[in-house]
Amino acid sequence: MKTRLFLPFAVIGGLLTVSGAARAQLLTPTPYLSVTDSPFASLPTVSGGYFFLEDVEDNLFNTPGVTFNGIVTSISFGLGTIVDSVDADDGAINGANGNAGVFGDSLFSNNSMTFDFNATTLGTLPSHVGIVWTDGSNNITFEVFDALGASFGTVTGSHADGNFNNGTAEDRFYGAINAGGISRITVSNPGGLELDHLQYGTLQNTVAVPEAGTLSLVGSALGMLGVCIARRRKTA
């Protein structure tokens, strides 16, 4: 699925224009078993920009320009059944979180996990940010903050299966897009939670084909413009 930004249309003085600022967009949680399931997978990086994917399979959280308040699971738990990584991180999509002692790291925190992005280190704040929820309890909340630190919305989910020992069927991708920059994301649910595949960057946005209602508005605007032109010609 290719994620696109929608630019609102407006009619000013009888002329059809496109708003200069794209509105922020929160993405609906979607199943995620490998990086190919990311809505950002097919989007090119803006020229001179960046894109990072942190899967912590080197047992470290070390992508640049971001800090978080959790831990890498292998540091505290080892790589046992309680650790819940993205399915494909063990080299195969097989319904398991990885091979104990080899692959399968994720990120863990109690109650909530926050990721802060540093514009100075990165050069500019990311326009696209996503994270994969891999384990925890229901009443999941994903919140996103703009460049000024103000929240521009939350997305909620209820897809936890109650099984804390391995399993990947409940894994979901949460993401957001904001051309003006994203400074922070927070994911929370009651009790501990695990996350994986943090991804962020400056990606190329495309304008989608307007929906039917928008096309109707555009058609009306063009019709009005045509009538104005016809009247001017008749008067001349």
C-alpha positions as CSV (number, residue, x, y, z in Angstrom):
1,M,0.0,0.0,0.0
2,K,1.4,3.3,-1.0
3,T,0.7,6.1,1.5
4,R,-0.2,9.4,0.0
5,L,-0.8,12.9,1.4
6,F,-4.0,14.6,0.5
7,L,-3.8,18.4,-0.2
8,P,-7.0,20.2,0.5
9,F,-8.5,22.1,-2.5
10,A,-9.9,25.6,-2.2
11,V,-11.6,28.1,-4.5
12,I,-10.4,31.6,-4.3
13,G,-11.7,34.4,-6.5
14,G,-13.2,31.8,-8.9
15,L,-9.8,30.1,-9.4
16,L,-9.0,26.6,-8.3
17,T,-5.9,26.5,-6.1
18,V,-4.2,23.9,-3.9
19,S,-3.4,24.7,-0.3
20,G,0.4,25.2,0.3
21,A,0.5,23.1,3.5
22,A,-0.4,19.4,3.6
23,R,-2.3,18.4,6.7
24,A,-0.9,15.9,9.2
25,Q,-2.0,12.3,8.7
26,L,-2.3,9.5,11.2
27,L,-2.3,6.0,9.7
28,T,-4.7,3.2,10.6
29,P,-2.9,0.3,12.4
30,T,-2.1,-2.5,9.9
31,P,-0.7,-6.0,10.2
32,Y,3.1,-6.2,10.0
33,L,5.3,-9.3,9.6
34,S,8.2,-7.8,7.7
35,V,9.6,-4.4,6.5
36,T,7.8,-4.9,3.2
37,D,4.5,-4.4,5.1
38,S,5.5,-0.8,6.0
39,P,3.4,1.9,4.3
40,F,6.7,3.7,3.8
41,A,8.5,0.9,2.0
42,S,7.8,2.2,-1.5
43,L,8.3,5.9,-0.8
44,P,11.7,7.3,-2.0
45,T,13.8,9.4,0.3
46,V,13.8,13.1,-0.4
47,S,17.0,14.2,-2.2
48,G,19.5,15.0,0.5
49,G,17.3,13.5,3.1
50,Y,17.5,10.3,5.2
51,F,15.6,7.2,6.3
52,F,16.4,4.9,9.2
53,L,15.0,1.6,10.3
54,E,15.9,0.3,13.8
55,D,15.3,-3.4,14.3
56,V,17.7,-3.7,17.3
57,E,19.0,-7.0,15.9
58,D,22.5,-5.9,16.8
59,N,21.3,-5.8,20.4
60,L,21.6,-2.0,20.3
61,F,19.4,1.0,19.8
62,N,21.8,3.1,17.8
63,T,20.1,4.9,14.9
64,P,21.0,8.6,15.0
65,G,18.9,11.5,16.1
66,V,16.5,9.7,18.4
67,T,16.3,8.8,22.0
68,F,13.7,6.6,23.9
69,N,12.9,5.7,27.4
70,G,12.9,1.9,27.1
71,I,15.4,-0.9,26.9
72,V,16.5,-3.5,24.3
73,T,15.0,-6.8,25.4
74,S,18.2,-8.9,25.1
75,I,19.9,-6.8,27.8
76,S,17.4,-7.6,30.5
77,F,15.6,-10.7,29.4
78,G,17.9,-12.6,27.1
79,L,16.3,-14.0,23.9
80,G,13.6,-16.2,25.3
81,T,9.9,-16.7,24.6
82,I,8.9,-13.6,26.4
83,V,10.7,-11.4,23.8
84,D,8.5,-10.6,20.9
85,S,10.2,-9.3,17.7
86,V,8.9,-8.7,14.2
87,D,8.3,-12.1,12.6
88,A,10.7,-11.8,9.7
89,D,13.7,-10.8,11.9
90,D,14.7,-14.5,12.2
91,G,15.0,-14.7,8.4
92,A,11.6,-16.3,7.8
93,I,7.9,-15.5,8.3
94,N,7.0,-18.4,10.5
95,G,4.7,-17.1,13.2
96,A,7.6,-17.0,15.7
97,N,9.4,-14.0,17.2
98,G,12.9,-15.3,16.3
99,N,15.5,-17.9,17.2
100,A,16.4,-17.7,20.9
101,G,20.0,-16.6,21.2
102,V,20.3,-15.5,17.6
103,F,17.6,-13.1,16.5
104,G,14.5,-11.7,18.1
105,D,15.2,-8.4,19.8
106,S,12.6,-5.8,20.5
107,L,12.1,-2.7,22.7
108,F,10.4,-2.9,26.1
109,S,9.0,-0.4,28.6
110,N,6.4,-0.3,31.4
111,N,3.1,1.3,30.4
112,S,4.5,3.6,27.7
113,M,7.4,4.3,25.4
114,T,8.4,7.7,24.0
115,F,10.7,8.4,21.1
116,D,12.1,12.0,20.7
117,F,13.7,13.1,17.5
118,N,16.5,15.7,17.4
119,A,16.4,18.1,14.5
120,T,20.0,19.3,15.1
121,T,21.4,15.8,14.7
122,L,19.2,14.8,11.8
123,G,19.3,18.1,10.0
124,T,15.5,18.3,9.9
125,L,12.8,16.5,11.8
126,P,11.3,13.4,10.1
127,S,8.2,13.8,8.0
128,H,7.3,10.1,8.3
129,V,7.5,8.1,11.5
130,G,6.3,4.5,12.2
131,I,6.7,1.9,14.9
132,V,5.5,-1.7,15.2
133,W,3.6,-2.8,18.3
134,T,4.5,-6.5,19.0
135,D,3.2,-7.3,22.5
136,G,1.3,-6.0,25.4
137,S,-2.3,-5.5,26.5
138,N,-5.3,-3.8,24.9
139,N,-6.3,-0.2,25.0
140,I,-3.3,0.7,22.9
141,T,-2.7,4.4,22.2
142,F,-0.3,6.0,19.6
143,E,0.2,9.7,19.9
144,V,2.2,12.0,17.6
145,F,3.6,15.5,18.2
146,D,4.5,18.2,15.7
147,A,7.7,20.3,15.4
148,L,6.6,22.6,18.2
149,G,5.8,19.7,20.6
150,A,2.0,19.9,20.3
151,S,0.0,16.8,19.9
152,F,-1.7,16.5,16.6
153,G,-3.7,13.4,17.3
154,T,-3.9,9.8,18.6
155,V,-4.8,6.5,17.2
156,T,-6.1,3.6,19.3
157,G,-6.0,-0.1,18.8
158,S,-7.4,-3.3,20.4
159,H,-5.6,-6.2,18.7
160,A,-3.7,-7.8,21.6
161,D,-4.3,-11.6,21.8
162,G,-3.5,-12.0,25.5
163,N,-0.5,-14.3,24.7
164,F,2.8,-12.9,26.0
165,N,4.9,-15.9,24.9
166,N,6.0,-15.4,21.3
167,G,3.5,-15.1,18.4
168,T,3.2,-12.4,15.8
169,A,-0.4,-12.4,14.6
170,E,-1.2,-9.4,16.8
171,D,1.6,-7.2,15.5
172,R,0.5,-3.9,14.0
173,F,2.2,-0.9,12.3
174,Y,1.4,2.6,13.7
175,G,2.5,5.6,11.7
176,A,2.1,9.3,11.0
177,I,3.0,11.8,8.3
178,N,3.5,15.5,8.8
179,A,5.4,17.6,6.2
180,G,6.1,20.1,9.0
181,G,8.0,17.6,11.0
182,I,7.4,15.1,13.8
183,S,9.3,15.7,17.1
184,R,7.9,12.9,19.2
185,I,5.8,9.7,19.3
186,T,4.4,7.9,22.3
187,V,2.9,4.4,22.5
188,S,1.2,3.2,25.6
189,N,-1.0,0.4,27.0
190,P,-1.6,-1.0,30.5
191,G,1.3,-3.0,31.8
192,G,4.5,-3.6,29.8
193,L,4.7,-3.3,26.1
194,E,7.1,-4.3,23.3
195,L,7.8,-2.4,20.1
196,D,10.0,-3.0,17.1
197,H,11.0,-1.7,13.7
198,L,11.1,2.0,14.5
199,Q,11.4,3.8,11.1
200,Y,11.7,7.5,10.4
201,G,12.8,9.9,7.7
202,T,12.2,12.5,5.1
203,L,10.3,10.8,2.4
204,Q,8.9,12.0,-0.9
205,N,5.2,12.8,-0.7
206,T,2.7,12.4,-3.6
207,V,-0.7,14.0,-4.1
208,A,-3.4,11.4,-4.4
209,V,-6.3,11.5,-6.9
210,P,-9.1,13.5,-5.1
211,E,-12.1,11.6,-3.8
212,A,-15.4,11.8,-5.5
213,G,-16.7,14.6,-3.3
214,T,-13.6,16.7,-4.0
215,L,-13.9,16.0,-7.7
216,S,-17.4,17.3,-7.6
217,L,-16.2,20.5,-5.9
218,V,-13.4,20.9,-8.5
219,G,-15.9,20.4,-11.3
220,S,-18.2,23.0,-9.9
221,A,-15.3,25.4,-9.5
222,L,-14.2,24.9,-13.1
223,G,-17.8,25.3,-14.3
224,M,-18.0,28.6,-12.5
225,L,-14.7,29.7,-14.0
226,G,-16.0,28.7,-17.4
227,V,-19.2,30.7,-17.0
228,C,-17.2,33.8,-15.9
229,I,-15.0,33.5,-19.0
230,A,-18.0,33.1,-21.3
231,R,-19.7,36.2,-19.7
232,R,-16.5,38.3,-20.2
233,R,-16.3,37.3,-23.8
234,K,-20.0,38.1,-24.4
235,T,-19.5,41.5,-22.8
236,A,-16.5,42.2,-24.9
